[in-house]
Amino acid sequence: MTTVLGYPLSRAIAVLEAEKLTVQLWELTCRKGAAGSDARIVRQQLLDDQCVLLTYALFETKGTETD
């Protein structure tokens, strides 16, 4: 199984499904409810021979302008 830590969510799913694995998802959120738009994999767990659980979080990866 390919390690997909740090991958964008859609790319991670595509890579693992190409390996004939079933993918389950779990979203990790912060208490502050900070906005984010870039879903990245933060944990990968093999549940059995054919199923992997991906935990992802939303990050703000776009730069901000400063005055």
Phi, psi and omega per residue, in radians:
M1 nan 2.335 3.119
T2 -1.307 2.406 3.055
T3 -1.418 2.217 -3.063
V4 -2.051 0.336 3.131
L5 -1.018 2.292 3.139
G6 1.508 -0.168 3.140
Y7 -1.240 2.658 2.932
P8 -1.080 2.567 -3.042
L9 -0.945 -0.867 -3.078
S10 -1.097 -0.682 3.124
R11 -1.177 -0.721 3.140
A12 -1.076 -0.780 3.124
I13 -1.062 -0.802 -3.123
A14 -1.066 -0.754 -3.133
V15 -1.084 -0.820 -3.080
L16 -1.276 -0.640 3.082
E17 -1.158 -0.552 3.065
A18 -1.140 -0.419 3.070
E19 -1.567 0.197 3.092
K20 1.160 0.558 3.093
L21 -1.770 2.554 3.006
T22 -1.495 2.345 -3.073
V23 -1.962 2.223 2.999
Q24 -1.950 2.572 -3.059
L25 -2.079 2.567 3.067
W26 -2.445 2.182 3.141
E27 -1.612 2.297 3.087
L28 -1.761 2.209 -3.123
T29 -2.159 2.758 3.098
C30 -1.671 2.793 -3.109
R31 -1.169 -0.539 -3.108
K32 -1.285 -0.302 -3.110
G33 1.232 0.590 -3.132
A34 -1.084 2.413 -3.132
A35 -1.299 2.559 3.062
G36 -2.731 2.724 -3.094
S37 -2.260 -0.123 -3.077
D38 -1.934 1.811 -3.116
A39 -1.374 2.121 3.139
R40 -2.205 2.573 -3.134
I41 -1.343 2.223 3.116
V42 -1.991 -0.255 3.087
R43 -2.686 2.533 3.138
Q44 -2.355 2.155 -3.123
Q45 -2.255 2.266 3.047
L46 -1.460 2.031 -3.105
L47 -1.479 -0.656 3.024
D48 -2.750 -2.957 -3.064
D49 -1.070 -0.422 -3.031
Q50 -2.111 0.068 -3.017
C51 -2.367 2.336 3.127
V52 -2.216 2.453 3.081
L53 -1.807 2.135 3.093
L54 -1.868 2.211 3.031
T55 -1.790 2.259 -3.115
Y56 -2.244 2.748 3.087
A57 -2.314 2.679 3.108
L58 -1.639 2.223 -3.136
F59 -2.070 2.633 2.993
E60 -1.673 1.849 -3.039
T61 -1.890 -0.044 3.115
K62 -1.440 2.460 3.096
G63 -1.195 2.707 3.090
T64 -1.942 2.576 3.126
E65 -1.428 2.491 3.073
T66 -2.008 2.577 -3.137
D67 -1.430 nan nan
